[in-house]
Amino acid sequence: MEGARAGAQDELGIIPAAAAEAIAKVARLDLMDRARIDEGFARTGHTLVPLVWELSRIVGEPHGGW
């Protein structure tokens, strides 16, 4: 889903094409660290924020911030 969202944002000129490509390549559940997500949830009480943090981590620099 995040890969598709990034592609749409690229088409609309919201994010750079390179960022959309980087996100689409790694936006897969099997690459995410569930323990990091669980720890983030325990810390924040929010379900989405830790997932965004983890996606940002696996996308890496310079595109993880998009």
Stockholm file with secondary structure:
# STOCKHOLM 1.0

chainA/1-66         MEGARAGAQDELGIIPAAAAEAIAKVARLDLMDRARIDEGFARTGHTLVPLVWELSRIVGEPHGGW
#=GR chainA/1-66 SS CHHHHHHHHHHTTSSCHHHHHHHHHHCCGGGSCHHHHHHHHHHHCCSHHHHHHHHHHHHCTTTTTC
#=GC SS_cons        CHHHHHHHHHHTTSSCHHHHHHHHHHCCGGGSCHHHHHHHHHHHCCSHHHHHHHHHHHHCTTTTTC
//
